[in-house]
Amino acid sequence: MEIRPQITLAGVHQQAEDAAEMLASIRAAMLAPMVRKASPTFSADQVATMCEASSRGSFAHKIGSRKDMPAGTLVSNGRKRVFELAEARQWVREYRKAVLRPEGAEAVTISIANFKGGTTKTTTAMTLAQGLTLMGHKVLVIDTDPQASLTTLFGILPDVEIGAKDTIMSLADGSLTTVRPLIRSTYWDGLDLVPAASSLFDAEFMLPSRQGKEGLSGFEFYKVLDLGIDDVRADYDVIIIDSPPALSYLTINALMAANGIIMPLPPETLDFASSTQFWSLFSDLTESMLESRGQTKSFDFINVLLSRVPPKAGRGASTTADAVREWITATYKEKVLPLEIPRTSIASQKSSGFGTVYDSEASDAKDKTYKRARDAYDLFVQHVEVSVRNAWSRQLQADEGLGGLNRSNPQEVVA
């Protein structure tokens, strides 16, 4: 038997370089010839649907009568009208202005969290962000995962284009106290990003180190991100945080900064078991971090999203997924959203191309599999928007009853 040579650290370094080069070449091929991703365009009928217009005819009439609104671009010999994403969003915001963020309310922060990888956590964060912008909202996404998958979905190559100073590592090491300088616009109108890179792993050492050195002077490691977004809460309708697949210092920061938590959960035995560990450890941590200090924390909503759900078994048959789905429903009860994200080939295809179902092309609309996935995500976004609007109402009531106390401070939130 041939004995293979041991792999040295130099070999590991070379493997890292090879992997980075391969990802760069794949990204260039997937995004060619523009390299940077481009947002989709929309037909007049699609924009009318997004606007929830009473009829397509009434929307067409408004296009002709509203000189202050974009008219799109005529194509196909003047028979069709196409709208860029920014133009479509302008119409959506006009039609839906009565249900957008009310004056006096601030961004609702949502953390997407799960211990386990492969649960569509990053895809959920991205599609939720895109879907909310298509409903007229302005969204900021913060990538707190050193693997930087969310950053990659935006067509940005971590570690090559993103350094430690461009990430929330600048909050962790104390060089910044706000995320504002870290925010960058993206290819998707209404959607901004605070990116991540592998250098964020250093935050797992920096935060406890600072706690040990600065704890007596009032530093609390779990409030770094919460305090860091204070400065931009009035600039956005929703802030979405993608967290690492572990209960790390960064994940704790993401959860403590959140008004709401969404856990994507496939109906698989190991995923369900991991979810129970998540809540147990999170409960223990909040008890040791907050309650022992006389603080508390409440969330406007906690949702469990059934994701990567396979088709149900036929009559008289059952699958593991069917059984686990029942476990999830019995365990999380009303927290389980009344919808499921199906496991489809179209989702995998979009992911392999650094995209989601919302990064669609005109030909996708005719695909039944695509429509099933898109309809599921649309329904998911609609449910989350209801929770967001309820959170805004609660904010305004709190301002009236508490004289405008800072809602993001756990000491001022009553469970």
C-alpha positions in Angstrom: 0.0 0.0 0.0 1.3 3.4 -1.0 1.8 5.7 1.9 0.9 9.2 0.9 3.0 12.1 2.2 1.7 14.3 5.0 0.1 17.6 4.2 2.1 20.5 5.6 0.8 24.0 6.4 2.4 25.1 3.2 0.2 22.6 1.4 -2.8 24.1 3.2 -1.8 27.6 2.2 -1.5 26.5 -1.4 -4.9 24.8 -1.2 -6.4 28.1 0.0 -4.9 30.0 -2.9 -6.1 27.3 -5.4 -9.6 27.4 -4.0 -9.7 31.3 -4.1 -8.5 31.2 -7.7 -11.1 28.6 -8.7 -14.0 30.6 -7.1 -12.8 33.7 -8.8 -12.8 32.0 -12.2 -16.2 30.4 -11.6 -17.6 33.8 -10.5 -16.2 35.4 -13.6 -17.8 32.8 -15.8 -21.2 32.8 -14.0 -21.4 36.6 -14.1 -19.8 37.1 -17.6 -19.8 39.2 -19.6 -20.7 42.0 -17.1 -18.7 40.5 -14.2 -21.0 42.5 -11.9 -24.5 41.2 -11.4 -27.4 43.0 -13.0 -30.9 43.4 -11.6 -33.9 42.1 -13.5 -36.3 44.1 -15.6 -40.1 43.9 -15.4 -43.0 44.1 -17.9 -45.8 46.6 -17.3 -48.1 43.6 -16.2 -45.5 42.5 -13.7 -45.2 46.0 -12.2 -49.0 46.3 -12.0 -49.0 43.1 -10.0 -46.3 44.3 -7.7 -48.2 47.5 -7.2 -51.3 45.5 -6.3 -53.1 47.8 -8.8 -56.9 47.3 -9.1 -56.4 46.4 -12.8 -53.7 46.3 -15.4 -55.8 48.8 -17.4 -55.8 51.3 -14.6 -52.0 51.0 -14.2 -51.5 51.5 -17.9 -53.6 54.7 -17.7 -51.5 55.9 -14.8 -48.3 55.4 -16.8 -49.7 57.8 -19.4 -51.1 60.3 -17.0 -48.3 60.6 -14.4 -45.6 62.6 -15.9 -43.7 62.6 -12.6 -43.3 58.8 -12.7 -41.1 56.7 -14.9 -42.8 55.4 -18.1 -40.4 52.6 -18.7 -38.9 51.8 -22.1 -40.8 50.7 -25.2 -39.4 47.6 -26.8 -40.5 45.1 -29.5 -41.5 47.7 -32.0 -43.3 49.8 -29.4 -45.7 47.0 -28.4 -44.2 46.3 -24.9 -43.0 48.4 -22.1 -40.1 47.4 -19.8 -39.2 48.8 -16.5 -35.8 48.8 -14.7 -35.9 47.7 -11.1 -35.5 51.2 -9.8 -38.4 52.4 -11.9 -40.6 49.5 -10.8 -39.8 50.2 -7.2 -40.8 53.8 -7.6 -44.2 52.8 -8.8 -44.6 50.2 -6.0 -43.7 52.8 -3.4 -46.3 55.2 -4.9 -49.1 52.6 -4.9 -48.2 51.1 -1.5 -47.2 54.3 0.4 -50.1 53.8 2.9 -48.6 50.5 4.2 -44.9 51.5 4.1 -43.0 52.6 7.2 -44.9 55.2 9.1 -43.4 58.5 10.3 -41.7 58.0 13.7 -41.0 54.3 13.2 -37.5 52.9 12.5 -36.0 49.9 10.9 -37.1 46.5 12.1 -34.1 44.2 12.5 -34.4 40.5 11.6 -31.8 37.9 12.3 -31.7 34.8 10.2 -30.2 32.1 12.5 -29.6 28.4 12.7 -26.8 26.3 14.2 -26.5 24.0 11.2 -25.3 24.7 7.7 -27.2 23.7 4.6 -30.6 25.0 6.0 -30.9 27.8 3.3 -30.1 30.4 5.9 -28.2 32.7 3.5 -30.7 32.1 0.7 -33.5 33.0 3.1 -31.8 36.2 4.1 -31.2 37.2 0.4 -34.6 36.4 -0.9 -36.3 38.1 2.0 -34.3 41.2 1.4 -35.0 41.2 -2.3 -38.7 40.4 -1.8 -39.1 43.2 0.7 -37.6 45.7 -1.7 -40.0 44.5 -4.4 -42.8 45.6 -2.0 -41.3 49.1 -1.8 -39.1 48.8 1.3 -35.5 50.0 1.7 -33.4 47.2 3.2 -29.9 46.8 4.6 -28.4 43.4 4.9 -25.4 42.7 7.2 -23.3 39.6 6.6 -21.8 38.5 9.9 -20.7 35.1 8.7 -17.0 34.8 8.1 -17.8 32.3 5.3 -19.3 35.4 3.5 -21.8 33.4 1.4 -24.3 36.3 1.5 -21.6 38.7 0.3 -20.8 36.3 -2.6 -24.5 36.2 -3.6 -24.2 39.9 -4.3 -21.4 39.1 -6.9 -18.7 40.3 -4.6 -15.6 38.1 -3.9 -14.7 38.1 -0.2 -11.0 38.4 0.8 -10.2 39.7 -2.7 -12.5 42.7 -2.8 -13.3 42.8 1.0 -10.9 43.3 3.8 -11.3 43.2 7.6 -11.8 47.0 7.7 -14.8 46.7 5.3 -16.7 44.3 7.7 -18.2 44.5 11.2 -14.7 43.5 12.4 -14.3 47.3 12.6 -17.0 47.3 15.3 -15.6 44.3 17.1 -12.1 45.8 17.4 -13.5 49.2 18.4 -12.1 51.2 15.4 -15.7 52.1 14.5 -18.9 52.5 16.6 -21.3 52.6 13.6 -21.9 50.5 10.5 -22.5 53.6 8.4 -19.0 53.7 6.8 -19.2 50.0 6.0 -22.5 50.2 4.0 -22.2 49.9 0.2 -24.8 50.0 -2.5 -25.4 46.9 -4.6 -26.7 45.8 -8.0 -30.2 45.7 -6.5 -32.0 49.0 -6.1 -33.1 49.6 -2.5 -30.8 47.0 -1.1 -27.6 47.9 0.7 -24.9 45.6 2.1 -22.4 45.4 4.9 -20.1 42.7 3.6 -18.2 39.9 5.3 -14.8 38.2 4.7 -12.9 35.3 6.4 -11.1 37.9 8.5 -14.3 38.1 10.6 -13.2 34.9 12.3 -10.9 37.2 14.3 -13.9 38.7 16.0 -14.3 35.5 18.0 -11.1 36.3 19.7 -11.4 40.1 19.7 -14.7 40.3 21.5 -13.9 38.2 24.5 -10.5 39.9 24.7 -12.2 43.3 24.9 -14.7 42.0 27.4 -11.9 41.0 29.7 -10.1 44.3 29.3 -13.0 46.7 29.1 -15.7 44.9 31.0 -15.3 46.9 34.2 -15.8 50.1 32.3 -19.1 49.0 30.9 -18.2 47.2 27.7 -20.7 44.4 26.8 -19.6 42.3 23.9 -23.1 41.2 22.9 -24.2 44.8 22.3 -21.5 45.8 19.7 -23.7 45.2 16.6 -26.9 46.5 18.3 -25.2 49.8 19.1 -23.5 49.8 15.7 -26.8 50.0 13.8 -28.4 52.6 16.0 -27.0 55.3 13.7 -28.8 53.9 10.6 -32.1 52.7 11.9 -33.9 55.8 10.6 -32.5 55.2 7.1 -34.0 51.8 6.4 -37.3 50.0 6.8 -35.8 46.6 7.5 -32.3 45.5 8.5 -31.6 41.8 7.9 -28.6 40.0 9.5 -27.2 36.7 8.2 -25.5 35.0 11.1 -22.9 32.2 11.2 -24.1 28.6 11.5 -22.9 28.4 15.2 -23.7 30.0 18.5 -20.6 32.2 18.2 -19.9 35.7 19.6 -21.0 37.1 16.2 -24.3 35.1 16.3 -25.0 36.3 19.8 -24.5 39.9 18.5 -26.9 39.2 15.6 -29.6 37.8 17.9 -29.2 40.6 20.5 -29.6 43.2 17.8 -32.8 41.7 16.4 -36.4 42.6 16.8 -37.3 39.3 15.1 -35.7 36.0 14.5 -36.4 33.6 11.6 -35.0 30.1 11.6 -35.1 28.2 8.3 -35.5 24.6 9.2 -35.6 21.6 6.7 -37.8 18.7 7.8 -34.8 16.4 8.5 -34.0 14.6 11.7 -30.5 16.1 12.3 -31.8 19.6 11.4 -34.6 19.3 13.9 -32.2 18.0 16.6 -29.8 20.9 15.9 -32.7 23.4 16.3 -33.5 22.1 19.8 -29.9 22.6 20.8 -30.0 26.1 19.4 -32.9 27.2 21.5 -31.5 25.5 24.6 -28.1 27.2 24.4 -29.6 30.5 23.4 -31.9 30.4 26.5 -28.9 29.6 28.7 -26.9 32.4 27.3 -29.6 35.0 27.6 -30.0 34.0 31.2 -26.3 34.4 32.0 -25.8 37.5 29.9 -28.9 39.5 30.5 -30.9 38.2 33.5 -27.9 38.0 35.7 -27.3 41.7 35.0 -30.9 42.7 35.7 -31.6 43.2 32.0 -34.1 41.5 29.7 -34.9 41.2 26.0 -38.0 40.6 24.0 -38.7 40.0 20.3 -41.5 41.2 18.2 -41.7 37.8 16.4 -39.9 34.5 16.2 -40.7 32.4 13.1 -39.7 28.9 12.0 -39.6 28.6 8.2 -39.9 25.1 6.8 -37.3 25.1 4.0 -36.0 22.6 1.4 -39.2 20.6 1.8 -39.5 17.6 -0.4 -42.8 16.6 -2.1 -45.3 15.0 0.3 -45.6 11.2 0.1 -48.6 9.7 -1.8 -51.7 8.3 -0.2 -50.9 5.6 2.3 -47.2 6.4 2.2 -45.0 8.4 4.6 -41.5 9.7 4.6 -39.0 10.9 7.2 -39.8 14.5 6.1 -43.5 14.0 6.9 -42.7 12.8 10.4 -40.2 15.5 11.1 -42.7 18.1 9.8 -45.1 16.9 12.4 -42.4 17.2 15.1 -41.6 20.7 14.1 -45.2 21.8 14.1 -45.9 20.2 17.5 -42.7 21.7 19.0 -42.9 25.3 17.6 -46.6 25.6 17.2 -47.7 29.1 16.2 -44.1 30.1 15.5 -44.1 27.8 12.4 -45.1 29.9 9.3 -48.1 28.6 7.4 -46.1 28.0 4.2 -43.2 25.8 3.0 -40.3 26.5 0.8 -40.1 23.6 -1.6 -36.9 21.8 -2.5 -36.6 22.5 -6.2 -34.0 22.2 -9.0 -34.6 25.8 -10.0 -33.4 27.0 -6.5 -30.2 25.0 -6.9 -29.6 26.3 -10.4 -30.0 29.9 -9.2 -27.7 29.3 -6.2 -25.0 27.8 -8.4 -25.1 31.0 -10.5 -24.8 33.3 -7.4 -28.5 34.1 -7.6 -32.0 33.5 -6.1 -35.5 33.0 -7.5 -35.8 36.8 -7.6 -32.7 37.1 -9.9 -35.1 35.9 -12.7 -35.1 36.1 -16.4 -38.2 36.4 -18.6 -38.0 32.8 -19.6 -38.2 31.6 -16.0 -41.8 32.8 -15.6 -43.0 30.0 -17.9 -41.3 27.3 -15.8 -43.8 25.6 -13.4 -41.0 24.6 -11.0 -39.8 28.2 -10.9 -43.3 29.5 -10.4 -43.8 27.1 -7.4 -40.6 28.3 -5.8 -41.3 32.0 -6.5 -44.9 31.8 -5.2 -43.6 30.2 -1.9 -41.0 32.9 -1.4 -43.6 35.7 -2.3 -45.9 34.3 0.4 -43.0 34.1 2.9 -42.1 37.8 2.2 -45.8 38.8 2.6 -46.0 37.1 6.0 -42.8 38.8 7.2 -44.1 42.1 6.1 -47.1 41.7 8.3 -44.8 41.1 11.2 -42.8 44.1 10.3 -45.8 46.4 10.2 -47.0 45.0 13.5 -43.5 45.8 14.9 -43.8 49.4 13.6 -47.2 49.8 15.3 -45.6 48.5 18.6 -42.8 51.0 18.3 -45.1 53.9 17.9 -47.2 52.7 20.9 -44.0 52.4 22.9 -43.0 55.9 22.0 -46.4 57.2 23.2 -46.3 55.2 26.4 -42.6 55.4 27.3 -41.7 58.8 26.1 -39.5 57.5 23.2 -37.1 55.2 25.1 -34.5 53.5 23.0 -36.2 50.2 21.9 -32.9 48.6 20.9 -31.5 48.8 24.5 -32.2 45.4 26.2 -32.4 47.3 29.6 -35.4 49.2 28.3 -37.3 46.2 26.7 -39.8 44.3 28.7 -40.2 40.7 28.0 
